[in-house]
């Protein structure tokens, strides 16, 4: 891997991610979207006009292998999720590798939650952001702000990549994952498995496509939740690969399930 890893140009990966985000047509949004800084971390707030009265806030962590991405990368998902749920969503622009570590990303998310957490917190994460969401929730005994729920879409959970389904037709780039996680995790989190032990996790909703190479990890986490008696739900979408947050009809289904699962008020 050491030879192949040098083939990845992080600057170019980031440039391409920004270009892809810039080319996407923004989901129509009836409400307010505004950027800000919380505890030194850039965030983007999505507040739909028809927001329901509730103490629940959804905080979103984007994908991107822990190497690239920001609040622009999955802006469309956040817009649609907020509109469909009629709840506020706050996207967190957490620090990335190789400049920063996984531990520093967790600390940044914690810092935002300390200042923004005013009630029930659901931490949402896509792909690598799913790993960050689960790791932050598992750190609950080490810091005062509790995570009350997890909403995970095609999450990375086995960061050793040992359970990756290499026969799946539509997963993320395994070589890039290996390269990225080596830099992102560092020695402190090397060999991290987030799909095996759910005893410290809150209510957890996981959505994944059956064609995604990460599907075994989603199933393993759901099974771990059942063993630990953690309320959990697994949504599997047939013949769907990685990147389900790009499909509006799937996002609508996820949001509808989340509304019931997290017991959000109907009005």
C-alpha positions in Angstrom: 0.0 0.0 0.0 2.9 2.4 0.7 3.8 2.6 -3.0 0.2 2.9 -4.2 -0.7 5.4 -1.5 1.6 8.0 -3.0 -0.6 8.0 -6.1 -3.3 9.8 -4.3 -3.2 13.6 -4.7 -5.2 14.9 -1.7 -5.3 18.4 -3.1 -6.7 17.1 -6.4 -9.3 15.0 -4.6 -10.5 18.0 -2.7 -10.6 20.2 -5.8 -12.7 17.6 -7.6 -15.1 17.3 -4.6 -15.6 21.0 -4.5 -16.2 21.0 -8.3 -18.8 18.3 -8.0 -20.6 20.1 -5.3 -20.5 23.4 -7.3 -22.1 21.7 -10.3 -25.1 20.2 -8.4 -28.4 22.1 -8.6 -29.4 23.0 -5.1 -32.5 21.3 -3.6 -35.2 24.0 -3.3 -35.5 25.0 0.3 -38.3 26.9 2.0 -36.7 28.4 5.0 -33.3 29.8 6.1 -29.8 28.4 5.3 -26.9 30.2 6.8 -23.2 29.6 7.6 -21.6 30.3 10.9 -18.8 29.3 13.3 -19.3 27.4 16.5 -16.3 26.8 18.8 -14.0 27.7 15.9 -15.7 25.1 13.6 -17.6 26.1 10.5 -21.2 25.0 10.4 -24.2 25.4 8.2 -27.7 25.7 9.6 -30.8 24.5 7.8 -34.0 25.8 9.3 -37.2 25.0 7.3 -40.0 27.5 7.5 -42.4 24.8 8.6 -40.1 23.7 11.4 -41.9 21.6 14.0 -41.7 22.6 17.7 -39.3 20.1 19.2 -36.2 19.9 21.3 -34.5 17.6 18.7 -31.7 18.9 16.5 -29.9 16.8 13.8 -26.2 17.4 13.4 -24.7 16.1 10.1 -21.2 14.8 9.3 -20.4 14.5 5.6 -18.6 11.7 3.8 -15.3 11.9 1.9 -13.0 9.3 3.3 -11.9 11.7 6.1 -9.8 13.4 3.4 -12.1 15.8 1.6 -15.5 17.4 1.7 -17.1 20.2 3.7 -20.6 21.6 4.2 -21.0 21.9 0.5 -20.4 18.3 -0.4 -23.8 16.9 0.7 -25.8 20.2 0.9 -28.6 18.7 -1.1 -29.1 15.9 1.4 -29.2 18.3 4.4 -31.7 20.5 2.6 -34.0 17.6 1.8 -33.6 16.0 5.2 -34.5 19.2 7.0 -37.5 19.9 4.7 -38.8 16.3 5.0 -38.4 16.1 8.7 -39.5 19.8 9.3 -36.6 19.9 11.8 -33.4 21.9 12.0 -30.2 20.3 10.6 -26.7 21.6 11.4 -23.9 20.4 9.1 -20.4 20.4 10.8 -17.3 21.0 8.8 -15.0 18.8 10.9 -11.2 18.8 10.4 -9.7 16.4 7.8 -6.7 14.2 7.4 -3.8 14.4 6.8 -3.6 17.7 8.5 -5.8 16.5 11.4 -6.5 13.2 13.1 -9.7 11.3 13.8 -9.4 12.2 17.5 -9.2 15.9 16.5 -12.3 15.4 14.4 -14.2 13.9 17.3 -13.1 16.8 19.5 -14.4 19.3 17.0 -17.8 17.6 16.8 -17.9 17.5 20.6 -17.0 21.2 20.8 -19.9 22.1 18.5 -22.4 20.0 20.5 -21.3 21.6 23.7 -22.3 25.0 22.4 -25.3 24.0 20.2 -26.9 21.2 22.2 -30.1 22.5 23.7 -32.1 19.4 24.0 -32.2 16.0 22.1 -29.3 15.5 19.8 -29.4 13.1 16.8 -26.0 12.8 15.1 -26.2 11.9 11.4 -23.3 10.7 9.4 -22.7 9.5 5.9 -19.9 7.1 4.9 -16.8 8.2 6.8 -18.9 10.7 8.6 -20.9 7.7 9.9 -17.7 6.4 11.6 -17.1 9.8 13.2 -20.8 9.9 14.4 -20.5 6.5 16.0 -17.1 7.2 17.6 -18.4 10.5 19.0 -21.5 8.8 20.5 -19.3 6.0 22.0 -17.2 8.7 23.7 -20.3 9.7 25.8 -18.8 8.7 29.1 -15.8 10.9 28.6 -17.6 14.2 28.0 -20.8 15.7 29.4 -22.9 16.2 26.2 -24.9 13.1 25.3 -25.8 11.9 21.9 -29.4 10.7 22.0 -29.7 9.1 18.5 -27.7 8.1 15.4 -28.9 8.3 11.8 -26.3 6.6 9.6 -26.2 6.3 5.8 -23.9 3.7 4.2 -21.5 4.2 7.1 -17.8 3.1 7.4 -17.8 1.0 10.6 -15.0 -1.6 10.2 -12.0 0.7 9.8 -9.7 -2.3 9.4 -11.6 -3.0 6.1 -11.5 -6.7 7.0 -15.3 -7.2 6.5 -15.4 -5.2 3.3 -17.5 -7.1 0.7 -15.1 -7.1 -2.2 -17.7 -8.8 -4.5 -20.2 -5.9 -4.1 -20.6 -4.0 -7.3 -20.9 -0.4 -6.0 -18.9 0.4 -2.9 -16.3 3.2 -2.2 -12.7 2.9 -3.4 -11.0 0.4 -1.1 -7.5 1.6 -1.9 -8.4 5.1 -1.1 -10.1 4.0 2.1 -7.0 2.1 3.2 -4.8 5.1 2.4 -7.1 7.6 4.1 -7.8 5.6 7.3 -4.1 5.0 7.8 -3.5 8.8 8.0 -6.8 9.7 9.7 -6.9 7.2 12.5 -3.2 7.3 13.6 -2.0 5.0 16.3 -4.7 6.0 18.8 -7.5 4.5 16.7 -5.6 2.0 14.5 -7.6 -1.2 14.1 -10.8 0.4 15.1 -14.0 -1.6 14.8 -17.2 0.4 15.3 -19.6 -2.4 14.2 -19.0 -5.0 17.0 -20.0 -3.4 20.3 -23.1 -1.2 20.7 -23.3 -1.1 24.4 -22.6 2.7 24.6 -24.7 3.6 21.6 -28.1 5.5 21.6 -31.1 4.7 19.4 -29.6 3.9 16.0 -31.1 4.0 12.5 -28.9 2.6 9.7 -29.6 2.8 6.0 -27.5 1.0 3.3 -27.7 -0.3 -0.2 -27.4 -4.1 -0.8 -24.9 -3.4 -3.5 -22.6 -1.4 -1.2 -19.4 -3.1 -0.1 -20.1 -1.6 3.3 -23.4 -3.4 3.8 -21.9 -6.2 6.0 -20.8 -3.5 8.5 -24.2 -2.0 8.6 -25.7 -5.4 9.3 -23.1 -6.2 11.9 -23.8 -2.9 13.8 -27.6 -3.7 13.7 -26.9 -7.1 15.2 -24.6 -5.6 17.8 -27.4 -3.2 18.8 -29.9 -6.1 19.1 -27.4 -8.0 21.4 -27.0 -4.9 23.5 -30.7 -4.2 23.5 -30.2 -0.8 21.9 -33.2 0.3 19.9 -32.2 0.0 16.3 -33.5 -0.2 12.8 -31.8 -1.3 9.6 -33.0 -0.1 6.2 -31.6 -2.0 3.2 -32.3 -0.8 -0.3 -32.2 -3.5 -2.9 -29.7 -3.1 -5.8 -28.5 0.3 -4.5 -24.8 1.0 -4.0 -22.8 3.6 -2.1 -24.0 7.2 -2.0 -27.7 6.7 -1.2 -27.9 10.3 0.0 -27.8 11.4 -3.6 -31.1 9.8 -4.4 -34.0 12.0 -3.3 -36.6 9.2 -3.2 -34.4 7.2 -0.8 -33.7 10.3 1.3 -37.4 10.8 1.6 -37.9 7.2 2.7 -35.0 7.6 5.3 -36.5 10.8 6.6 -40.0 9.3 7.0 -38.6 6.3 8.9 -36.4 8.6 11.0 -39.5 10.7 12.0 -41.1 7.6 13.5 -38.0 6.0 14.9 -36.8 9.1 16.7 -40.4 9.9 17.9 -40.5 13.4 16.3 -43.7 15.3 16.9 -46.2 15.2 14.1 -47.0 18.9 14.3 
